[in-house]
Amino acid sequence: MPLVDVVNLENEKVGQVELSGDIFEVEIRPHLVHEVVVAQLNSKRAGTACTKTRAEMAYSNKKPYRQKKTGRARAGTRRSPLWRGGGTIFGPKPRDYSWRPPSKVRKEALRVVLTAKLQAKELLVVENFSLDQVKTKAFKGVMDKLSLSKAIVITPAENRHLELSCRNLINFKVLRVDGLNCYDLLKYDQLVILKDSLEPLQTRLER
């Protein structure tokens, strides 16, 4: 099992913690991560694109001109998709793009990303992180002391002060263990895990 250092908010080593091998020492399988991330992005699509078919065009049923002796091609309606302003053939209609990979695939993809973060030395375990009030400057100050430029912070449960303190910082995000996902882990360069988050994370992801 991997052994990592635990630091305080001053970036000083205060101990070590052993991480679960079932979560942080798995085989790197990029295709699982790709499948899960694509599913997440598809679920975010609005799917509101819409075009009108010939049946939905607001034109009269009158024949545009006589059938014969005009020198033009035959035409029975202005709704024809061949005409400018006519209906659309096989155009997009509102639809739901979302799909959900199996639970085992989602969990394994998370394990793969966490393992990759650890191998790339982009994972930091912090002993404790709490703020007495909502203060963006205080949150940013802690990130600077930890030498973090673009990071996601994982908390064991709801922490309103942390969540609200970072909402105006585009390079930082606070996420609870139950909301952990591959897309956000890959979006940010560094991963900060509070020491208290390791146990619920292990409960959620262990095989």
C-alpha positions in Angstrom: 0.0 0.0 0.0 1.3 3.5 -0.9 2.5 5.7 2.0 2.1 9.5 1.5 3.0 12.5 3.7 0.4 14.5 5.5 0.9 18.2 5.7 -0.8 21.1 7.6 -2.0 24.4 6.1 1.6 25.8 6.4 2.8 23.0 4.1 4.7 21.4 6.9 4.9 17.6 7.2 3.0 16.4 10.3 2.8 12.7 9.6 2.2 9.9 7.1 -0.9 8.0 6.1 -1.3 4.7 4.3 -3.5 4.7 1.2 -5.7 1.8 0.1 -4.0 -0.3 -2.6 -7.5 -1.1 -4.0 -8.0 2.5 -4.9 -4.5 4.0 -5.4 -2.7 1.1 -7.0 -4.8 -0.2 -9.8 -4.0 -0.9 -13.5 -4.2 2.3 -15.6 -7.0 1.7 -18.1 -7.6 4.9 -20.1 -10.5 3.5 -22.1 -12.6 3.3 -18.9 -11.9 6.9 -18.1 -12.7 8.0 -21.6 -16.1 6.2 -21.5 -17.1 7.8 -18.2 -16.0 11.3 -19.2 -17.8 11.1 -22.5 -20.9 10.0 -20.7 -20.6 13.0 -18.3 -20.2 15.5 -21.1 -23.1 14.0 -23.0 -25.3 14.3 -19.9 -24.6 18.0 -19.9 -25.8 18.6 -23.5 -28.9 20.6 -23.7 -30.3 18.7 -26.7 -32.6 21.6 -27.6 -31.7 21.9 -31.3 -34.9 21.7 -33.4 -35.8 22.1 -37.1 -39.2 22.0 -38.8 -40.2 19.2 -41.1 -42.3 19.9 -44.2 -45.4 19.0 -42.2 -44.7 21.8 -39.7 -44.1 24.6 -42.2 -46.7 27.5 -42.1 -47.5 27.6 -45.8 -50.9 27.1 -47.5 -51.8 23.9 -49.4 -52.1 25.8 -52.7 -50.2 24.5 -55.6 -47.5 27.1 -56.4 -48.2 27.1 -60.2 -49.9 25.0 -62.8 -48.6 21.5 -63.5 -47.8 21.8 -67.2 -46.7 24.4 -69.9 -44.6 26.6 -67.6 -41.2 25.2 -68.5 -40.4 24.6 -64.8 -40.2 21.4 -62.8 -43.4 20.1 -61.3 -44.2 21.4 -57.8 -47.1 20.7 -55.6 -46.3 22.6 -52.4 -44.0 25.3 -51.1 -43.2 23.1 -48.1 -40.9 20.9 -50.3 -37.4 20.5 -48.7 -36.0 21.2 -52.2 -37.3 24.7 -52.1 -35.7 27.6 -50.2 -37.7 28.1 -47.0 -39.1 24.6 -47.2 -38.9 21.9 -44.6 -35.8 20.2 -43.4 -35.0 16.5 -44.2 -33.8 14.5 -41.2 -33.0 17.6 -39.2 -32.3 17.6 -35.5 -35.1 17.3 -33.0 -35.0 17.8 -29.2 -33.5 14.7 -27.6 -31.8 13.5 -24.5 -28.1 12.6 -25.1 -27.4 11.4 -21.6 -26.4 7.8 -20.8 -25.0 6.2 -17.7 -22.1 3.6 -17.7 -22.5 0.7 -15.3 -21.6 1.4 -11.6 -18.6 -0.9 -11.7 -17.2 1.0 -14.7 -17.7 4.4 -13.0 -16.0 3.3 -9.8 -13.0 1.7 -11.6 -12.5 4.8 -13.7 -12.3 6.8 -10.5 -9.7 4.4 -9.1 -7.7 4.8 -12.3 -7.7 8.6 -12.2 -6.8 8.6 -8.5 -3.9 6.1 -9.1 -2.7 8.3 -12.0 -2.8 11.4 -9.8 -0.7 9.6 -7.1 1.8 8.3 -9.7 2.2 11.8 -11.2 2.8 13.2 -7.7 -0.2 15.5 -8.1 -2.0 14.3 -4.9 -1.6 16.0 -1.5 -3.1 14.9 1.8 -3.9 17.8 4.2 -4.5 17.1 7.9 -7.3 19.6 8.3 -8.7 22.5 6.4 -11.5 24.7 7.7 -12.3 28.4 7.7 -14.2 30.4 10.4 -16.0 32.5 7.8 -16.5 32.7 4.1 -13.4 34.5 2.9 -12.0 34.0 -0.6 -8.7 35.7 0.3 -8.1 33.3 3.2 -8.8 30.3 0.9 -6.5 31.6 -1.8 -3.8 32.3 0.9 -3.9 28.6 2.0 -3.6 27.5 -1.7 -0.6 29.7 -2.2 1.1 28.3 1.0 0.5 24.8 -0.4 2.0 25.8 -3.7 -1.2 24.9 -5.6 -2.2 26.8 -8.8 -5.1 24.7 -10.1 -6.5 22.3 -7.6 -9.6 20.4 -6.4 -10.2 19.9 -2.7 -12.0 16.8 -1.5 -14.0 17.1 1.8 -15.6 14.3 3.7 -19.0 16.1 3.9 -20.6 19.5 3.4 -18.3 22.4 4.3 -20.2 25.6 3.3 -17.4 28.0 4.3 -14.9 26.3 2.0 -17.4 25.8 -0.8 -18.4 29.4 -0.8 -14.9 30.8 -0.3 -13.7 29.3 -3.5 -16.7 29.8 -5.8 -15.1 33.0 -7.3 -11.8 31.3 -8.0 -11.9 29.6 -11.5 -8.8 27.5 -10.8 -10.1 25.9 -7.5 -13.0 23.8 -6.6 -14.3 22.2 -3.4 -16.0 18.8 -3.8 -17.5 16.3 -1.4 -16.5 12.7 -1.5 -20.0 11.6 -2.7 -19.7 14.1 -5.6 -16.2 12.9 -6.7 -16.1 12.3 -10.5 -13.6 11.7 -13.3 -14.2 14.9 -15.2 -13.5 17.3 -12.3 -10.4 15.2 -11.3 -9.0 15.6 -14.8 -9.9 19.2 -15.1 -7.7 20.3 -12.2 -3.9 19.7 -12.1 -3.6 18.9 -8.4 -5.8 16.9 -6.0 -6.0 17.9 -2.3 -7.6 15.3 -0.1 -8.4 16.1 3.5 -7.3 13.4 5.8 -10.8 12.9 7.1 -12.0 12.2 3.5 -9.9 9.1 3.1 -12.2 6.8 5.1 -15.4 7.7 3.3 -13.5 7.6 0.0 -12.4 4.1 0.8 -15.9 3.1 1.7 -17.2 4.4 -1.6 -14.6 3.0 -3.9 -13.2 -0.2 -2.4 -14.0 -3.4 -4.2 
